[in-house]
Amino acid sequence: MKLRTWDAMNSRRIGLVAVGVIFLLSGLLMASQGAGYVQGSYMSGDPTYINVGGVVVVIGLVFLALGLLSKKSAEPGPVTP
């Protein structure tokens, strides 16, 4: 049984997905505060943060797409003389 090894490409993909999720959740929270759904912040009820949150969500989606759609690292093939 061959064990899967982690290389730089897999680490990069995981990092991009993690950053994308953080941006996505932060943007959703920011937009919700701007819309007044989440109270308790200076951003609550300020429509500016709906737009800012939307931009942060889009950035998060881009990071997620880059992480999920990037090619997986290739397994090394047989060495031919």
mmCIF file of the N, C-alpha and C atoms, coordinates in Angstrom:
data_MODEL
# 
_entry.id   MODEL 
# 
loop_
_atom_site.group_PDB 
_atom_site.id 
_atom_site.type_symbol 
_atom_site.label_atom_id 
_atom_site.label_alt_id 
_atom_site.label_comp_id 
_atom_site.label_asym_id 
_atom_site.label_entity_id 
_atom_site.label_seq_id 
_atom_site.pdbx_PDB_ins_code 
_atom_site.Cartn_x 
_atom_site.Cartn_y 
_atom_site.Cartn_z 
_atom_site.occupancy 
_atom_site.B_iso_or_equiv 
_atom_site.pdbx_formal_charge 
_atom_site.auth_seq_id 
_atom_site.auth_comp_id 
_atom_site.auth_asym_id 
_atom_site.auth_atom_id 
_atom_site.pdbx_PDB_model_num 
ATOM 1   N N  . MET A 1 1  ? 0.840   -1.166 0.000   1.00 0.00 ? 1  MET A N  1 
ATOM 2   C CA . MET A 1 1  ? 0.000   0.000  0.000   1.00 0.00 ? 1  MET A CA 1 
ATOM 3   C C  . MET A 1 1  ? 0.891   1.237  0.000   1.00 0.00 ? 1  MET A C  1 
ATOM 4   N N  . LYS A 1 2  ? 0.620   2.151  -0.904  1.00 0.00 ? 2  LYS A N  1 
ATOM 5   C CA . LYS A 1 2  ? 1.423   3.352  -1.016  1.00 0.00 ? 2  LYS A CA 1 
ATOM 6   C C  . LYS A 1 2  ? 0.774   4.462  -0.192  1.00 0.00 ? 2  LYS A C  1 
ATOM 7   N N  . LEU A 1 3  ? 1.570   5.084  0.667   1.00 0.00 ? 3  LEU A N  1 
ATOM 8   C CA . LEU A 1 3  ? 1.060   6.180  1.471   1.00 0.00 ? 3  LEU A CA 1 
ATOM 9   C C  . LEU A 1 3  ? 1.125   7.469  0.680   1.00 0.00 ? 3  LEU A C  1 
ATOM 10  N N  . ARG A 1 4  ? 0.120   8.294  0.864   1.00 0.00 ? 4  ARG A N  1 
ATOM 11  C CA . ARG A 1 4  ? 0.098   9.565  0.162   1.00 0.00 ? 4  ARG A CA 1 
ATOM 12  C C  . ARG A 1 4  ? 1.013   10.545 0.883   1.00 0.00 ? 4  ARG A C  1 
ATOM 13  N N  . THR A 1 5  ? 1.827   11.223 0.131   1.00 0.00 ? 5  THR A N  1 
ATOM 14  C CA . THR A 1 5  ? 2.727   12.201 0.723   1.00 0.00 ? 5  THR A CA 1 
ATOM 15  C C  . THR A 1 5  ? 2.180   13.598 0.484   1.00 0.00 ? 5  THR A C  1 
ATOM 16  N N  . TRP A 1 6  ? 2.419   14.468 1.454   1.00 0.00 ? 6  TRP A N  1 
ATOM 17  C CA . TRP A 1 6  ? 2.004   15.863 1.318   1.00 0.00 ? 6  TRP A CA 1 
ATOM 18  C C  . TRP A 1 6  ? 3.161   16.640 0.728   1.00 0.00 ? 6  TRP A C  1 
ATOM 19  N N  . ASP A 1 7  ? 2.855   17.408 -0.270  1.00 0.00 ? 7  ASP A N  1 
ATOM 20  C CA . ASP A 1 7  ? 3.889   18.225 -0.874  1.00 0.00 ? 7  ASP A CA 1 
ATOM 21  C C  . ASP A 1 7  ? 3.438   19.680 -0.869  1.00 0.00 ? 7  ASP A C  1 
ATOM 22  N N  . ALA A 1 8  ? 4.224   20.524 -1.475  1.00 0.00 ? 8  ALA A N  1 
ATOM 23  C CA . ALA A 1 8  ? 3.934   21.959 -1.460  1.00 0.00 ? 8  ALA A CA 1 
ATOM 24  C C  . ALA A 1 8  ? 2.624   22.286 -2.163  1.00 0.00 ? 8  ALA A C  1 
ATOM 25  N N  . MET A 1 9  ? 2.284   21.554 -3.217  1.00 0.00 ? 9  MET A N  1 
ATOM 26  C CA . MET A 1 9  ? 1.052   21.839 -3.953  1.00 0.00 ? 9  MET A CA 1 
ATOM 27  C C  . MET A 1 9  ? -0.172  21.542 -3.099  1.00 0.00 ? 9  MET A C  1 
ATOM 28  N N  . ASN A 1 10 ? -0.161  20.419 -2.371  1.00 0.00 ? 10 ASN A N  1 
ATOM 29  C CA . ASN A 1 10 ? -1.288  20.099 -1.507  1.00 0.00 ? 10 ASN A CA 1 
ATOM 30  C C  . ASN A 1 10 ? -1.409  21.118 -0.386  1.00 0.00 ? 10 ASN A C  1 
ATOM 31  N N  . SER A 1 11 ? -0.299  21.550 0.164   1.00 0.00 ? 11 SER A N  1 
ATOM 32  C CA . SER A 1 11 ? -0.314  22.553 1.225   1.00 0.00 ? 11 SER A CA 1 
ATOM 33  C C  . SER A 1 11 ? -0.868  23.870 0.700   1.00 0.00 ? 11 SER A C  1 
ATOM 34  N N  . ARG A 1 12 ? -0.509  24.217 -0.524  1.00 0.00 ? 12 ARG A N  1 
ATOM 35  C CA . ARG A 1 12 ? -1.002  25.452 -1.141  1.00 0.00 ? 12 ARG A CA 1 
ATOM 36  C C  . ARG A 1 12 ? -2.510  25.385 -1.324  1.00 0.00 ? 12 ARG A C  1 
ATOM 37  N N  . ARG A 1 13 ? -3.000  24.249 -1.785  1.00 0.00 ? 13 ARG A N  1 
ATOM 38  C CA . ARG A 1 13 ? -4.445  24.091 -1.995  1.00 0.00 ? 13 ARG A CA 1 
ATOM 39  C C  . ARG A 1 13 ? -5.206  24.208 -0.676  1.00 0.00 ? 13 ARG A C  1 
ATOM 40  N N  . ILE A 1 14 ? -4.695  23.554 0.358   1.00 0.00 ? 14 ILE A N  1 
ATOM 41  C CA . ILE A 1 14 ? -5.356  23.622 1.664   1.00 0.00 ? 14 ILE A CA 1 
ATOM 42  C C  . ILE A 1 14 ? -5.340  25.051 2.192   1.00 0.00 ? 14 ILE A C  1 
ATOM 43  N N  . GLY A 1 15 ? -4.224  25.738 2.011   1.00 0.00 ? 15 GLY A N  1 
ATOM 44  C CA . GLY A 1 15 ? -4.116  27.126 2.453   1.00 0.00 ? 15 GLY A CA 1 
ATOM 45  C C  . GLY A 1 15 ? -5.099  28.037 1.738   1.00 0.00 ? 15 GLY A C  1 
ATOM 46  N N  . LEU A 1 16 ? -5.223  27.866 0.425   1.00 0.00 ? 16 LEU A N  1 
ATOM 47  C CA . LEU A 1 16 ? -6.162  28.689 -0.343  1.00 0.00 ? 16 LEU A CA 1 
ATOM 48  C C  . LEU A 1 16 ? -7.604  28.437 0.083   1.00 0.00 ? 16 LEU A C  1 
ATOM 49  N N  . VAL A 1 17 ? -7.946  27.194 0.310   1.00 0.00 ? 17 VAL A N  1 
ATOM 50  C CA . VAL A 1 17 ? -9.306  26.872 0.753   1.00 0.00 ? 17 VAL A CA 1 
ATOM 51  C C  . VAL A 1 17 ? -9.566  27.464 2.141   1.00 0.00 ? 17 VAL A C  1 
ATOM 52  N N  . ALA A 1 18 ? -8.593  27.350 3.047   1.00 0.00 ? 18 ALA A N  1 
ATOM 53  C CA . ALA A 1 18 ? -8.765  27.889 4.393   1.00 0.00 ? 18 ALA A CA 1 
ATOM 54  C C  . ALA A 1 18 ? -8.935  29.407 4.366   1.00 0.00 ? 18 ALA A C  1 
ATOM 55  N N  . VAL A 1 19 ? -8.110  30.086 3.596   1.00 0.00 ? 19 VAL A N  1 
ATOM 56  C CA . VAL A 1 19 ? -8.218  31.540 3.484   1.00 0.00 ? 19 VAL A CA 1 
ATOM 57  C C  . VAL A 1 19 ? -9.561  31.917 2.839   1.00 0.00 ? 19 VAL A C  1 
ATOM 58  N N  . GLY A 1 20 ? -9.978  31.163 1.842   1.00 0.00 ? 20 GLY A N  1 
ATOM 59  C CA . GLY A 1 20 ? -11.260 31.431 1.198   1.00 0.00 ? 20 GLY A CA 1 
ATOM 60  C C  . GLY A 1 20 ? -12.431 31.293 2.157   1.00 0.00 ? 20 GLY A C  1 
ATOM 61  N N  . VAL A 1 21 ? -12.410 30.267 2.992   1.00 0.00 ? 21 VAL A N  1 
ATOM 62  C CA . VAL A 1 21 ? -13.498 30.072 3.959   1.00 0.00 ? 21 VAL A CA 1 
ATOM 63  C C  . VAL A 1 21 ? -13.511 31.215 4.977   1.00 0.00 ? 21 VAL A C  1 
ATOM 64  N N  . ILE A 1 22 ? -12.329 31.623 5.434   1.00 0.00 ? 22 ILE A N  1 
ATOM 65  C CA . ILE A 1 22 ? -12.255 32.725 6.403   1.00 0.00 ? 22 ILE A CA 1 
ATOM 66  C C  . ILE A 1 22 ? -12.797 34.015 5.790   1.00 0.00 ? 22 ILE A C  1 
ATOM 67  N N  . PHE A 1 23 ? -12.389 34.323 4.568   1.00 0.00 ? 23 PHE A N  1 
ATOM 68  C CA . PHE A 1 23 ? -12.889 35.523 3.900   1.00 0.00 ? 23 PHE A CA 1 
ATOM 69  C C  . PHE A 1 23 ? -14.394 35.428 3.675   1.00 0.00 ? 23 PHE A C  1 
ATOM 70  N N  . LEU A 1 24 ? -14.863 34.287 3.249   1.00 0.00 ? 24 LEU A N  1 
ATOM 71  C CA . LEU A 1 24 ? -16.285 34.108 2.972   1.00 0.00 ? 24 LEU A CA 1 
ATOM 72  C C  . LEU A 1 24 ? -17.116 34.332 4.232   1.00 0.00 ? 24 LEU A C  1 
ATOM 73  N N  . LEU A 1 25 ? -16.737 33.688 5.327   1.00 0.00 ? 25 LEU A N  1 
ATOM 74  C CA . LEU A 1 25 ? -17.486 33.845 6.571   1.00 0.00 ? 25 LEU A CA 1 
ATOM 75  C C  . LEU A 1 25 ? -17.389 35.267 7.118   1.00 0.00 ? 25 LEU A C  1 
ATOM 76  N N  . SER A 1 26 ? -16.214 35.874 7.021   1.00 0.00 ? 26 SER A N  1 
ATOM 77  C CA . SER A 1 26 ? -16.057 37.256 7.487   1.00 0.00 ? 26 SER A CA 1 
ATOM 78  C C  . SER A 1 26 ? -16.908 38.213 6.663   1.00 0.00 ? 26 SER A C  1 
ATOM 79  N N  . GLY A 1 27 ? -16.943 38.016 5.366   1.00 0.00 ? 27 GLY A N  1 
ATOM 80  C CA . GLY A 1 27 ? -17.749 38.867 4.498   1.00 0.00 ? 27 GLY A CA 1 
ATOM 81  C C  . GLY A 1 27 ? -19.238 38.711 4.763   1.00 0.00 ? 27 GLY A C  1 
ATOM 82  N N  . LEU A 1 28 ? -19.669 37.473 5.002   1.00 0.00 ? 28 LEU A N  1 
ATOM 83  C CA . LEU A 1 28 ? -21.081 37.257 5.324   1.00 0.00 ? 28 LEU A CA 1 
ATOM 84  C C  . LEU A 1 28 ? -21.452 37.929 6.645   1.00 0.00 ? 28 LEU A C  1 
ATOM 85  N N  . LEU A 1 29 ? -20.584 37.835 7.636   1.00 0.00 ? 29 LEU A N  1 
ATOM 86  C CA . LEU A 1 29 ? -20.833 38.493 8.917   1.00 0.00 ? 29 LEU A CA 1 
ATOM 87  C C  . LEU A 1 29 ? -20.870 40.005 8.749   1.00 0.00 ? 29 LEU A C  1 
ATOM 88  N N  . MET A 1 30 ? -19.934 40.535 7.981   1.00 0.00 ? 30 MET A N  1 
ATOM 89  C CA . MET A 1 30 ? -19.871 41.978 7.766   1.00 0.00 ? 30 MET A CA 1 
ATOM 90  C C  . MET A 1 30 ? -21.120 42.480 7.047   1.00 0.00 ? 30 MET A C  1 
ATOM 91  N N  . ALA A 1 31 ? -21.553 41.758 6.018   1.00 0.00 ? 31 ALA A N  1 
ATOM 92  C CA . ALA A 1 31 ? -22.752 42.160 5.282   1.00 0.00 ? 31 ALA A CA 1 
ATOM 93  C C  . ALA A 1 31 ? -23.993 42.040 6.166   1.00 0.00 ? 31 ALA A C  1 
ATOM 94  N N  . SER A 1 32 ? -24.043 41.023 6.996   1.00 0.00 ? 32 SER A N  1 
ATOM 95  C CA . SER A 1 32 ? -25.183 40.858 7.907   1.00 0.00 ? 32 SER A CA 1 
ATOM 96  C C  . SER A 1 32 ? -25.235 41.983 8.931   1.00 0.00 ? 32 SER A C  1 
ATOM 97  N N  . GLN A 1 33 ? -24.075 42.402 9.406   1.00 0.00 ? 33 GLN A N  1 
ATOM 98  C CA . GLN A 1 33 ? -24.044 43.533 10.331  1.00 0.00 ? 33 GLN A CA 1 
ATOM 99  C C  . GLN A 1 33 ? -24.473 44.810 9.627   1.00 0.00 ? 33 GLN A C  1 
ATOM 100 N N  . GLY A 1 34 ? -24.006 45.003 8.427   1.00 0.00 ? 34 GLY A N  1 
ATOM 101 C CA . GLY A 1 34 ? -24.391 46.190 7.673   1.00 0.00 ? 34 GLY A CA 1 
ATOM 102 C C  . GLY A 1 34 ? -25.882 46.242 7.397   1.00 0.00 ? 34 GLY A C  1 
ATOM 103 N N  . ALA A 1 35 ? -26.484 45.078 7.189   1.00 0.00 ? 35 ALA A N  1 
ATOM 104 C CA . ALA A 1 35 ? -27.931 45.023 6.926   1.00 0.00 ? 35 ALA A CA 1 
ATOM 105 C C  . ALA A 1 35 ? -28.748 45.109 8.206   1.00 0.00 ? 35 ALA A C  1 
ATOM 106 N N  . GLY A 1 36 ? -28.075 45.024 9.358   1.00 0.00 ? 36 GLY A N  1 
ATOM 107 C CA . GLY A 1 36 ? -28.782 45.136 10.624  1.00 0.00 ? 36 GLY A CA 1 
ATOM 108 C C  . GLY A 1 36 ? -29.268 43.821 11.192  1.00 0.00 ? 36 GLY A C  1 
ATOM 109 N N  . TYR A 1 37 ? -28.891 42.702 10.580  1.00 0.00 ? 37 TYR A N  1 
ATOM 110 C CA . TYR A 1 37 ? -29.305 41.389 11.096  1.00 0.00 ? 37 TYR A CA 1 
ATOM 111 C C  . TYR A 1 37 ? -28.513 40.981 12.330  1.00 0.00 ? 37 TYR A C  1 
ATOM 112 N N  . VAL A 1 38 ? -27.273 41.448 12.419  1.00 0.00 ? 38 VAL A N  1 
ATOM 113 C CA . VAL A 1 38 ? -26.423 41.159 13.575  1.00 0.00 ? 38 VAL A CA 1 
ATOM 114 C C  . VAL A 1 38 ? -26.139 42.488 14.262  1.00 0.00 ? 38 VAL A C  1 
ATOM 115 N N  . GLN A 1 39 ? -26.493 42.583 15.525  1.00 0.00 ? 39 GLN A N  1 
ATOM 116 C CA . GLN A 1 39 ? -26.324 43.822 16.290  1.00 0.00 ? 39 GLN A CA 1 
ATOM 117 C C  . GLN A 1 39 ? -25.086 43.749 17.163  1.00 0.00 ? 39 GLN A C  1 
ATOM 118 N N  . GLY A 1 40 ? -24.706 44.895 17.737  1.00 0.00 ? 40 GLY A N  1 
ATOM 119 C CA . GLY A 1 40 ? -23.629 44.930 18.707  1.00 0.00 ? 40 GLY A CA 1 
ATOM 120 C C  . GLY A 1 40 ? -22.299 45.384 18.158  1.00 0.00 ? 40 GLY A C  1 
ATOM 121 N N  . SER A 1 41 ? -22.298 46.071 17.041  1.00 0.00 ? 41 SER A N  1 
ATOM 122 C CA . SER A 1 41 ? -21.053 46.536 16.448  1.00 0.00 ? 41 SER A CA 1 
ATOM 123 C C  . SER A 1 41 ? -21.284 47.917 15.857  1.00 0.00 ? 41 SER A C  1 
ATOM 124 N N  . TYR A 1 42 ? -20.209 48.669 15.681  1.00 0.00 ? 42 TYR A N  1 
ATOM 125 C CA . TYR A 1 42 ? -20.337 49.964 15.025  1.00 0.00 ? 42 TYR A CA 1 
ATOM 126 C C  . TYR A 1 42 ? -20.762 49.805 13.567  1.00 0.00 ? 42 TYR A C  1 
ATOM 127 N N  . MET A 1 43 ? -20.614 48.603 13.018  1.00 0.00 ? 43 MET A N  1 
ATOM 128 C CA . MET A 1 43 ? -21.006 48.349 11.633  1.00 0.00 ? 43 MET A CA 1 
ATOM 129 C C  . MET A 1 43 ? -22.504 48.079 11.508  1.00 0.00 ? 43 MET A C  1 
ATOM 130 N N  . SER A 1 44 ? -23.172 47.803 12.627  1.00 0.00 ? 44 SER A N  1 
ATOM 131 C CA . SER A 1 44 ? -24.582 47.421 12.592  1.00 0.00 ? 44 SER A CA 1 
ATOM 132 C C  . SER A 1 44 ? -25.431 48.564 12.029  1.00 0.00 ? 44 SER A C  1 
ATOM 133 N N  . GLY A 1 45 ? -26.178 48.238 11.001  1.00 0.00 ? 45 GLY A N  1 
ATOM 134 C CA . GLY A 1 45 ? -27.090 49.189 10.392  1.00 0.00 ? 45 GLY A CA 1 
ATOM 135 C C  . GLY A 1 45 ? -26.440 50.158 9.418   1.00 0.00 ? 45 GLY A C  1 
ATOM 136 N N  . ASP A 1 46 ? -25.147 50.052 9.186   1.00 0.00 ? 46 ASP A N  1 
ATOM 137 C CA . ASP A 1 46 ? -24.462 50.944 8.246   1.00 0.00 ? 46 ASP A CA 1 
ATOM 138 C C  . ASP A 1 46 ? -24.388 50.258 6.883   1.00 0.00 ? 46 ASP A C  1 
ATOM 139 N N  . PRO A 1 47 ? -25.121 50.791 5.885   1.00 0.00 ? 47 PRO A N  1 
ATOM 140 C CA . PRO A 1 47 ? -25.173 50.123 4.578   1.00 0.00 ? 47 PRO A CA 1 
ATOM 141 C C  . PRO A 1 47 ? -23.833 50.030 3.854   1.00 0.00 ? 47 PRO A C  1 
ATOM 142 N N  . THR A 1 48 ? -22.856 50.821 4.257   1.00 0.00 ? 48 THR A N  1 
ATOM 143 C CA . THR A 1 48 ? -21.536 50.733 3.640   1.00 0.00 ? 48 THR A CA 1 
ATOM 144 C C  . THR A 1 48 ? -20.975 49.316 3.782   1.00 0.00 ? 48 THR A C  1 
ATOM 145 N N  . TYR A 1 49 ? -21.248 48.700 4.935   1.00 0.00 ? 49 TYR A N  1 
ATOM 146 C CA . TYR A 1 49 ? -20.673 47.394 5.213   1.00 0.00 ? 49 TYR A CA 1 
ATOM 147 C C  . TYR A 1 49 ? -21.391 46.262 4.479   1.00 0.00 ? 49 TYR A C  1 
ATOM 148 N N  . ILE A 1 50 ? -22.539 46.542 3.922   1.00 0.00 ? 50 ILE A N  1 
ATOM 149 C CA . ILE A 1 50 ? -23.163 45.549 3.032   1.00 0.00 ? 50 ILE A CA 1 
ATOM 150 C C  . ILE A 1 50 ? -22.298 45.402 1.781   1.00 0.00 ? 50 ILE A C  1 
ATOM 151 N N  . ASN A 1 51 ? -21.878 46.534 1.228   1.00 0.00 ? 51 ASN A N  1 
ATOM 152 C CA . ASN A 1 51 ? -21.039 46.515 0.026   1.00 0.00 ? 51 ASN A CA 1 
ATOM 153 C C  . ASN A 1 51 ? -19.653 45.958 0.321   1.00 0.00 ? 51 ASN A C  1 
ATOM 154 N N  . VAL A 1 52 ? -19.055 46.400 1.421   1.00 0.00 ? 52 VAL A N  1 
ATOM 155 C CA . VAL A 1 52 ? -17.723 45.914 1.783   1.00 0.00 ? 52 VAL A CA 1 
ATOM 156 C C  . VAL A 1 52 ? -17.775 44.404 2.028   1.00 0.00 ? 52 VAL A C  1 
ATOM 157 N N  . GLY A 1 53 ? -18.808 43.951 2.748   1.00 0.00 ? 53 GLY A N  1 
ATOM 158 C CA . GLY A 1 53 ? -18.959 42.522 2.999   1.00 0.00 ? 53 GLY A CA 1 
ATOM 159 C C  . GLY A 1 53 ? -19.139 41.732 1.710   1.00 0.00 ? 53 GLY A C  1 
ATOM 160 N N  . GLY A 1 54 ? -19.879 42.290 0.768   1.00 0.00 ? 54 GLY A N  1 
ATOM 161 C CA . GLY A 1 54 ? -20.061 41.625 -0.523  1.00 0.00 ? 54 GLY A CA 1 
ATOM 162 C C  . GLY A 1 54 ? -18.760 41.456 -1.279  1.00 0.00 ? 54 GLY A C  1 
ATOM 163 N N  . VAL A 1 55 ? -17.909 42.483 -1.226  1.00 0.00 ? 55 VAL A N  1 
ATOM 164 C CA . VAL A 1 55 ? -16.604 42.398 -1.890  1.00 0.00 ? 55 VAL A CA 1 
ATOM 165 C C  . VAL A 1 55 ? -15.742 41.331 -1.214  1.00 0.00 ? 55 VAL A C  1 
ATOM 166 N N  . VAL A 1 56 ? -15.776 41.285 0.125   1.00 0.00 ? 56 VAL A N  1 
ATOM 167 C CA . VAL A 1 56 ? -14.985 40.294 0.851   1.00 0.00 ? 56 VAL A CA 1 
ATOM 168 C C  . VAL A 1 56 ? -15.487 38.884 0.535   1.00 0.00 ? 56 VAL A C  1 
ATOM 169 N N  . VAL A 1 57 ? -16.807 38.714 0.384   1.00 0.00 ? 57 VAL A N  1 
ATOM 170 C CA . VAL A 1 57 ? -17.361 37.407 0.003   1.00 0.00 ? 57 VAL A CA 1 
ATOM 171 C C  . VAL A 1 57 ? -16.848 36.986 -1.370  1.00 0.00 ? 57 VAL A C  1 
ATOM 172 N N  . VAL A 1 58 ? -16.839 37.909 -2.319  1.00 0.00 ? 58 VAL A N  1 
ATOM 173 C CA . VAL A 1 58 ? -16.353 37.590 -3.671  1.00 0.00 ? 58 VAL A CA 1 
ATOM 174 C C  . VAL A 1 58 ? -14.877 37.193 -3.633  1.00 0.00 ? 58 VAL A C  1 
ATOM 175 N N  . ILE A 1 59 ? -14.082 37.910 -2.847  1.00 0.00 ? 59 ILE A N  1 
ATOM 176 C CA . ILE A 1 59 ? -12.664 37.559 -2.714  1.00 0.00 ? 59 ILE A CA 1 
ATOM 177 C C  . ILE A 1 59 ? -12.527 36.153 -2.123  1.00 0.00 ? 59 ILE A C  1 
ATOM 178 N N  . GLY A 1 60 ? -13.346 35.844 -1.130  1.00 0.00 ? 60 GLY A N  1 
ATOM 179 C CA . GLY A 1 60 ? -13.321 34.507 -0.547  1.00 0.00 ? 60 GLY A CA 1 
ATOM 180 C C  . GLY A 1 60 ? -13.685 33.431 -1.548  1.00 0.00 ? 60 GLY A C  1 
ATOM 181 N N  . LEU A 1 61 ? -14.671 33.714 -2.394  1.00 0.00 ? 61 LEU A N  1 
ATOM 182 C CA . LEU A 1 61 ? -15.057 32.744 -3.417  1.00 0.00 ? 61 LEU A CA 1 
ATOM 183 C C  . LEU A 1 61 ? -13.935 32.520 -4.429  1.00 0.00 ? 61 LEU A C  1 
ATOM 184 N N  . VAL A 1 62 ? -13.190 33.584 -4.745  1.00 0.00 ? 62 VAL A N  1 
ATOM 185 C CA . VAL A 1 62 ? -12.061 33.446 -5.670  1.00 0.00 ? 62 VAL A CA 1 
ATOM 186 C C  . VAL A 1 62 ? -10.989 32.544 -5.057  1.00 0.00 ? 62 VAL A C  1 
ATOM 187 N N  . PHE A 1 63 ? -10.667 32.778 -3.778  1.00 0.00 ? 63 PHE A N  1 
ATOM 188 C CA . PHE A 1 63 ? -9.690  31.918 -3.106  1.00 0.00 ? 63 PHE A CA 1 
ATOM 189 C C  . PHE A 1 63 ? -10.163 30.467 -3.060  1.00 0.00 ? 63 PHE A C  1 
ATOM 190 N N  . LEU A 1 64 ? -11.447 30.274 -2.756  1.00 0.00 ? 64 LEU A N  1 
ATOM 191 C CA . LEU A 1 64 ? -11.983 28.912 -2.730  1.00 0.00 ? 64 LEU A CA 1 
ATOM 192 C C  . LEU A 1 64 ? -11.877 28.247 -4.098  1.00 0.00 ? 64 LEU A C  1 
ATOM 193 N N  . ALA A 1 65 ? -12.230 28.982 -5.144  1.00 0.00 ? 65 ALA A N  1 
ATOM 194 C CA . ALA A 1 65 ? -12.155 28.419 -6.495  1.00 0.00 ? 65 ALA A CA 1 
ATOM 195 C C  . ALA A 1 65 ? -10.718 28.069 -6.859  1.00 0.00 ? 65 ALA A C  1 
ATOM 196 N N  . LEU A 1 66 ? -9.782  28.957 -6.522  1.00 0.00 ? 66 LEU A N  1 
ATOM 197 C CA . LEU A 1 66 ? -8.381  28.662 -6.820  1.00 0.00 ? 66 LEU A CA 1 
ATOM 198 C C  . LEU A 1 66 ? -7.906  27.420 -6.079  1.00 0.00 ? 66 LEU A C  1 
ATOM 199 N N  . GLY A 1 67 ? -8.331  27.270 -4.843  1.00 0.00 ? 67 GLY A N  1 
ATOM 200 C CA . GLY A 1 67 ? -7.908  26.119 -4.060  1.00 0.00 ? 67 GLY A CA 1 
ATOM 201 C C  . GLY A 1 67 ? -8.562  24.827 -4.497  1.00 0.00 ? 67 GLY A C  1 
ATOM 202 N N  . LEU A 1 68 ? -9.845  24.883 -4.819  1.00 0.00 ? 68 LEU A N  1 
ATOM 203 C CA . LEU A 1 68 ? -10.572 23.662 -5.160  1.00 0.00 ? 68 LEU A CA 1 
ATOM 204 C C  . LEU A 1 68 ? -10.368 23.226 -6.605  1.00 0.00 ? 68 LEU A C  1 
ATOM 205 N N  . LEU A 1 69 ? -10.125 24.171 -7.485  1.00 0.00 ? 69 LEU A N  1 
ATOM 206 C CA . LEU A 1 69 ? -10.019 23.834 -8.910  1.00 0.00 ? 69 LEU A CA 1 
ATOM 207 C C  . LEU A 1 69 ? -8.582  23.698 -9.404  1.00 0.00 ? 69 LEU A C  1 
ATOM 208 N N  . SER A 1 70 ? -7.599  23.999 -8.545  1.00 0.00 ? 70 SER A N  1 
ATOM 209 C CA . SER A 1 70 ? -6.217  23.842 -8.986  1.00 0.00 ? 70 SER A CA 1 
ATOM 210 C C  . SER A 1 70 ? -5.906  22.354 -9.120  1.00 0.00 ? 70 SER A C  1 
ATOM 211 N N  . LYS A 1 71 ? -4.982  22.056 -10.000 1.00 0.00 ? 71 LYS A N  1 
ATOM 212 C CA . LYS A 1 71 ? -4.641  20.663 -10.273 1.00 0.00 ? 71 LYS A CA 1 
ATOM 213 C C  . LYS A 1 71 ? -4.003  20.031 -9.052  1.00 0.00 ? 71 LYS A C  1 
ATOM 214 N N  . LYS A 1 72 ? -4.364  18.798 -8.831  1.00 0.00 ? 72 LYS A N  1 
ATOM 215 C CA . LYS A 1 72 ? -3.723  18.053 -7.766  1.00 0.00 ? 72 LYS A CA 1 
ATOM 216 C C  . LYS A 1 72 ? -2.316  17.716 -8.223  1.00 0.00 ? 72 LYS A C  1 
ATOM 217 N N  . SER A 1 73 ? -1.436  17.547 -7.267  1.00 0.00 ? 73 SER A N  1 
ATOM 218 C CA . SER A 1 73 ? -0.064  17.229 -7.627  1.00 0.00 ? 73 SER A CA 1 
ATOM 219 C C  . SER A 1 73 ? 0.002   15.876 -8.293  1.00 0.00 ? 73 SER A C  1 
ATOM 220 N N  . ALA A 1 74 ? 0.832   15.787 -9.290  1.00 0.00 ? 74 ALA A N  1 
ATOM 221 C CA . ALA A 1 74 ? 0.964   14.534 -10.054 1.00 0.00 ? 74 ALA A CA 1 
ATOM 222 C C  . ALA A 1 74 ? 1.814   13.543 -9.285  1.00 0.00 ? 74 ALA A C  1 
ATOM 223 N N  . GLU A 1 75 ? 1.419   12.310 -9.331  1.00 0.00 ? 75 GLU A N  1 
ATOM 224 C CA . GLU A 1 75 ? 2.228   11.241 -8.754  1.00 0.00 ? 75 GLU A CA 1 
ATOM 225 C C  . GLU A 1 75 ? 3.425   11.013 -9.666  1.00 0.00 ? 75 GLU A C  1 
ATOM 226 N N  . PRO A 1 76 ? 4.575   10.806 -9.078  1.00 0.00 ? 76 PRO A N  1 
ATOM 227 C CA . PRO A 1 76 ? 5.747   10.556 -9.948  1.00 0.00 ? 76 PRO A CA 1 
ATOM 228 C C  . PRO A 1 76 ? 5.572   9.240  -10.718 1.00 0.00 ? 76 PRO A C  1 
ATOM 229 N N  . GLY A 1 77 ? 5.868   9.304  -11.976 1.00 0.00 ? 77 GLY A N  1 
ATOM 230 C CA . GLY A 1 77 ? 5.728   8.137  -12.830 1.00 0.00 ? 77 GLY A CA 1 
ATOM 231 C C  . GLY A 1 77 ? 6.968   7.268  -12.785 1.00 0.00 ? 77 GLY A C  1 
ATOM 232 N N  . PRO A 1 78 ? 6.927   6.149  -13.487 1.00 0.00 ? 78 PRO A N  1 
ATOM 233 C CA . PRO A 1 78 ? 8.096   5.264  -13.514 1.00 0.00 ? 78 PRO A CA 1 
ATOM 234 C C  . PRO A 1 78 ? 9.246   5.918  -14.264 1.00 0.00 ? 78 PRO A C  1 
ATOM 235 N N  . VAL A 1 79 ? 10.433  5.613  -13.813 1.00 0.00 ? 79 VAL A N  1 
ATOM 236 C CA . VAL A 1 79 ? 11.632  6.172  -14.455 1.00 0.00 ? 79 VAL A CA 1 
ATOM 237 C C  . VAL A 1 79 ? 11.989  5.254  -15.613 1.00 0.00 ? 79 VAL A C  1 
ATOM 238 N N  . THR A 1 80 ? 12.102  5.840  -16.793 1.00 0.00 ? 80 THR A N  1 
ATOM 239 C CA . THR A 1 80 ? 12.491  5.042  -17.977 1.00 0.00 ? 80 THR A CA 1 
ATOM 240 C C  . THR A 1 80 ? 13.917  5.375  -18.350 1.00 0.00 ? 80 THR A C  1 
ATOM 241 N N  . PRO A 1 81 ? 14.694  4.379  -18.659 1.00 0.00 ? 81 PRO A N  1 
ATOM 242 C CA . PRO A 1 81 ? 16.100  4.622  -19.018 1.00 0.00 ? 81 PRO A CA 1 
ATOM 243 C C  . PRO A 1 81 ? 16.258  5.256  -20.376 1.00 0.00 ? 81 PRO A C  1 
# 
